[in-house]
Amino acid sequence: MTPADSAEARRLARAEHEAVIESGHHLIQQLGLRDVPDDDSDLTVELDLSSRITNPRGGLQGGLMATVADVVAGRAVFAGVPAGSVCVTSDLTIHYLRPLTVGPGRARAHVVQRGRSRAVVNVDILDVGAERLSATCSVAFSIFPGDSAAVGVLET
């Protein structure tokens, strides 16, 4: 694939992604995450529980809990990088402490470090109704400035 082909493939992928976002059919949109005010975090989101996203025991499915942590951490990092930069999750470690069964689930992101090429975010996930910590997570991101050629390496 030539660099021109690669650039065209990225442009088409972005256009397709934007169309899905505009339609409201992206998986993340369907989770129903909502921003909530929180002066003690860089970004906080909440998620109501429903049978669509809980396991047979009534707890938020663990993979979705990790997804919520990744989303809130990524948004918190992305808000502070130069325009045109790309942030890619490079590592995610989650510790499940207790089931999230009452809800809503609240994910609170704290950017621990943001450099030119890497950022680290801690995320606590709380079961608001049960008043307890359900999981804690650390997420690391690689940051690529602008439309970096390094991003093309990630796509191959």
Steps between C-alpha positions, in 0.01 A plus 500: 500500500643837401493800737228656281290180527553498876394864532189434291414193712530711819282773346231246407514338843457841668205584274334167582563553872349849490191365320450235771541765773248731330249215476523431876575132436853486640536247784629763742199722432267206558643447849336825605802657671435850626740760634439607858648802677785410735755753623720221639576324170616584150187337358214303652232300317205295618325197359160360598475124538262296289461136406674580167834561674491288815603140551256230624575600861392859430846659502646721230682268261877519568602571141259792487641631828847498338354666188347780708836551675679515164249748357503741794881482526544559128266797499683650799836467325376611159362825646856614573697404189575723201238513224541224245678265740404135529480317835519120502454279805828319560424328832198449724506330839177461693438361847143386560423549869124453536213453256327812371137393555295798621616787281542731351864423432725804525847507341733774627816567297812665642782578256815404689749595230472651153814540294561557130486131411343321797230551762380302801153521654354340812128422495283405797166338424240539770162341559324820602187331637699255712749774602804285429801475273447227239826520304816699460689529176821643354505586130806604300484673162747560220458846350588573137511864387298609199441248221822322594658243273528285813121465499525328161725240663223425752248442222700230320 
